[in-house]
Amino acid sequence: MIVSLHVATGSAAGALVRSRALALLLGPPLHVAGDHVPHEDIHDRSFEIGSGLVALGLLAARRGPLDSAVLGGAAAAAPDLEHLWRWVRPRGKKLFHRGGGRHGVGVSTETQLLVAGAVLGLLAGRRR
Ligand SMILES: [Zn+2]
C-alpha cells in the first residue's frame, strides 16, 4: 500500500483515539492490515518517501508535531522503512512484510492517492 495512504489511515486513527500512546501502538498493526488489502504499488521510492514526508509535514504544521494524528501517521508509515533497511542488508529478515501480500491487483494507486488526499485534507483542515 502506498506510503501516503498508510500515513492517512494512521493519522485518522490517531485523530479518533486522541491518545499519543494509543496512536503509536495502533500504527504498525494498521500498516499490516492495509498491506493485506489487495492493492497496486507505486514503484518509485523517492515519490513514496517524498509524499509520506509531505503528508506528515503538512499534518505537523497544522496540528502540531506531537498531535496524536501526526504520531499515528508516522507510526503507521514506519514499517515501510524496513524496505530501506533491506537495501542496506539485502538478506535481512522482514518483520512487517513477511506474507508477501497481494500486489499488482486490487485497489489502484489512483484510488489510494485520492483517498489519502481526502483524509489528509480533512485532518489538516480541521483544527483541534
Ligand atoms: Zn508496507
Residues whose N, C-alpha, C, O or C-beta is under 5 A from the ligand:
A	BS01	ZN	D35 D80
